[in-house]
Amino acid sequence: MYDINSFFERLDWFYENHRLDHAENFMREQLKTAGEEGDYGAQLSIMNELMGFLRTQGRHQENLAQIEEALTLAGRLGLEGTLPYATTLLNAATGCRAAGELLKACEYYEKAIGIYEKQLGPDDYRLASLYNNMSILKSDLKDGPGALECLKKALAIVERQPGSRVEEAVTYTNLGLLYMNLGETKQADEASGKALAIFEDGYTEDPHYASALAARGEIEVKRGNLDAAEEAYKKALAQIKKCYGENESYRITAANLKKVQEKRNETCG
């Protein structure tokens, strides 16, 4: 039987040592090995990891193909209605959202939440993660009230969970961005400040810290604080590069930083 625990230990080592090229090669090799050994459950777990990797690298077309393959395998294994299937749906939805396939993402999220609400307790952190992701999709679909409702549900769950400080910070980061998009600058500033306070209280090595810093940069731009925005973007870039390399998020953040620097130079000039 394929040793999935050893797979995750090795994969974690690659990520911790920022060997992203080796991580991808390792996942693809192990995907083949698990299939040869007939452990299709392990294959599905590896596919889920690969989906997340491709998404963070901005390789969306490759990821869409991987999503279809993973869902087909899950169906062949008869997993519909189970928690592993919901996890695959959640990863598929997140990948589709990143690729701009918003309606397909909505379909997958709705299926996942239907399973989670039946199988999980009301305070399960996985529900909070799902609500967080759904809020981003609803925001993309210009459904501000729906996005805010999802985030409030997520926050209510994580605040009741012991050991969920990072999840709480992620939720506050998303709240900050949403409030900013809704024109609620004061609430955006407060939520973003809470997110950063949590991360900087012992969680600065977490990859989500970069998102909190980038969000802070956006908020400071909105408030007209260009120096603070530049500082936040520079910190975010360093964190993204350390965790993921110069991926799509790195390029977007670098472009935002350049705009801030150009705007500040125009003001000074």
N, C-alpha and C positions, 0 to 999 in steps of 0.2 A: 504493500500500500504506500502511496506517495506520502512523504513527510511534509505536510503543509506548514507545520510549526517551524521547521528548519528553513523553509522558503521565506517566511515572514521575518525571521531573525536575520537572514542574509540580506534581504531587501532593505530592512531597517539600517543595516550597516552601510549599505551603499548610499542611502539618503543622508545618514548622519555624517558621512565623510564626503558628501557632495560629489559622488561619482555617478552622475546622472546617465552618462552614456553607457556605463557598465550596468546600471540598474535596468535600462531598457533591454539590453542584450540578454541579461539574466532572466528577465520575465519571459521573453520570447522563447528562450531555450527551455525554461521550466514548463512553459505552456505545452510545448511539444512533448516533453518527458512525461508529464502527467497524463497526456492523452495516450501515449504509448503504453503506460501502465494501467490504463483503463479507469483512472480515477477522475471521472468527469466533474465531480463536485469540486475537487481541487482545481481543475481547469477553470471552472466558473469563478472561483475566488481569485485566481490569477488574472482572468479577464477583467474583473472589476478593478483590480489594481492598475492594469494597463490602461483602462479607460480613464482613470483619474490622471495618470501620467500624461497621456496624449492631450487631455484637456488643458493641463497646466502648461504644456509646451505650445499650445495654440495650433495644434495639428488636427483641426476639426474634421476635415473630410475623412482622414484616417480613423478618427474616433467614431464617426457616424457608422462606418463599416464595422468597427469593433463592437459597437452597441448592438447592431443587428445580429451579429454572430453570438454575442452573449445572451441576448433574449431568446434566440432560437435554441441555444443549448439548454437554457433554463426551462423552456417549454418542453423540450424533448425529455428532460429529466422529471417532468411532471411536478414542477415546483410552484405552479400557479397557486396563489393564495397563501403561500408560506412566507416567513420572514426573510429567508435568503432571496426569494423572488422580489420582495419589496425592496431589499437593499440594492439589487440589480436595477430595478426600476428607478430608484432614487439616483443612482449613478448615471443611468441612461438619461434621465430628465435633465440633470445638471449639465451633462455633455451636450445635449440638444440645445439647451438654453444658450450655452457658450457659443454654439455654432450658428445661432440665430434661428433655429427651428423651434419657435416659441409655442406653436400650437401642439406640436408633437411632445414638447417638454411638458406642457400643461396636461396632456393625456396621461403621460407616465406618472407625473406627480399625483394626479387624482387617484390613479390605481394604487399607488404606493400608500397614500394616506388611508385609503379604504382598508387595506390590509393592516396597517399599523394600528388604526383605531379599534379594530376587532381583536387584535392579538396582544397589544401592549397595554400596560397600565397608563393612566392619565398623566403620570409624572415621569414617564420614560424619556431619557435624554434623546433617544432616536426620533421621537415625535418633535422635540424642539429643533433638532437638526433639519427635519423635513419642513417645519413651518418657516424656519430661517430661509431655506432655499426657495420655498414657494413665494415668500415675500419679495424676493429679488425678481422672480418671474412676473409677479403681478405688477411690480414697479415698471418692468420693461413693457408690460402691456398697458401702461398708463392707468392702472387701477390703484391709485394711491390709498384710498380707504381700505381696500382689500389687503394691500401690502402691510399697512399699519396694524390691522387686525391680526395678521399672521405673526408679526413680530412681537406683539403683546402676548400672544399665546405662548410663543417660544420663551420669552423672558420669564413669564410666570412659572414655566416648568423648570428652567435652569436655576432660578433663584431658590427653588426648593430642593435642589439636588446637592448633596455634599460632594466636594471634589470637582465641581463643574465651573470653576472660575474662568477657564479659557472659553468655554461655551458661552458664559455670560458676557465676556468681553467681545466675542464675535457678534453676539446679538446687539450689544450696544453700538458696535461699529456700524452694523446694518441700519440701526435706528438713526444714527447720526446722518448717514447718507440719505435716508428716506426723508427725514425732516428737512434737510437741505434742499432736496428736490421739491418739497412741498412749500418752500419759502419760509419755513419756521427756523430761522437762523439761531435763535437763542436755544431752542430745544436741541438743535443739531450740535451746537457747541457743548452743551451739557452731556449729551449722550457720548459724543466723541471723547470728551475728557474722562468720563467714567471708563471707557474702553481702554484708553492709554494707561490710566492709573492701575488697572488690573494687570495689564501686560507688563508694566514696568515694576510690578511688585513680585518679580521672580519668574516671569514668563516671556522674557524678551527673545529667547531662542525658539519660541513657537513660530511656525511659518505664518500664522494668521496675524502676527504683529505687523508684518509688512502691509497688510490690507488696512489695518487701523491707522498706520502712519500715512498711507496714500489718501485715505479718507480725510484725515486731518488736513492734509495739503489742500484738498478740494474745498473744504470748509473755510480754511483761512483765505483762499482766493476769493471766495464769495463774500467774506467779511472785509476784503481789501487789505489784508495783512500779508503783503508779498514776501517779506523777510521770513515770517513764520512759515509760510507755505513752502518757500524754498528749502528751509531746514527740514521740514517734514518729508518732502519729496526725496531729498538726498538720503535721509535715513532709510526711507522705504526702499530706495534703489539698492542700497548696501545689503539690506535684509533679503530682498528678492534674489539678488545675485548669489548670495550665500546659500539660499535654500533651493533655488530652481535654476540658477544660471540666467543668462540674458534671454529670457523667454518673452512671450507676448506681453505679459504684465509689466515686465521690465521696460520693454519698448514703449508701451503706453505711458508709463510713469515718467520715463525719460523725456518723452514729447511734452508732457504736462509741465515738467520742470523747465524745459527750454522756453515754453510760452511764458511762464512766470518771470524768468530771467529777462526775456525780451521786453516784457511789459514794464518791469522795474527799470530797465535801462532807458526806455522811452520816457518814463516819468521823471527819472533823474536828469535826462537830457533836456 
